[in-house]
Amino acid sequence: FPGNNLGLLSLIAYIPFLSVLHSSSENTKWKNFLTGVLFGAFYSTIAMYWVGLSTFGGFIGMTLTISIRYGIMILLFGLFIKNKKYFISIVLFFVLQEYFCSVSDLDYTWHLTGYSLTDFPILCQIAEYTGIY
């Protein structure tokens, strides 16, 4: 990571994502999926631009897998939010998608949110018990 100590900025970056999740109950399934894919493409392009410097094919593959993962997550979230279990659904889906990212062979763990908070020792100590998810 660049030595600029902007770890908390990674949490602020999720505000547009949360606003999209909030409006996902009003959208169709296809629109939810497409919104997730677009967010995932934008997020992975900014977070992982450096992969493209060494392998452009790997960058495209990584962007596609991350984008599809976010698309599926928002699609499923849109189905759950109709049941009014809003807060629990956000936490559940976000933690699950980061967990599945860490155990699957098709994704990369370099961009998990927990890694961006390494400049904060208290948060690192909590991660000992909860994981980086």
Disulfide bonds with the S-S distance in Angstrom:
none
